[in-house]
Amino acid sequence: MKVFKSFIFSIKLMRYVAKIEVSLKSGHGNPEGETAAHLLKELGYQVEKVDVSKAYTVTLNACSSAEAKVTAEEMSKRLLANPTKDNYTINVVEQ
């Protein structure tokens, strides 16, 4: 009769906050920014250009900062950004 020892590994998950900013690539229309620039000029501001971006703050659990960044990258590619027209940046910090 063989006796097998079992090991239970405890994986400690940490909480991370991923800040993901999605903006338009150059060459793509920016009607929201153009409208904002126009209205700001009408209000008397010396505005040359307005760029619009979206910021997502995602709180997630992961084993490491690197894993959290990989997860945020996957989220960005699959849902938050359209790779055809958007650029995105990711900043991950432990909470």
Secondary structure by P-SEA (a helix, b strand, c coil): cbbbbbbbbbbbbbbbbbbbbbbbccccccaaaaaaaaaaaaacccccbbbbbbbbbbbbbcccaaaaaaaaaaaaaccccccccccbbbbbbcc
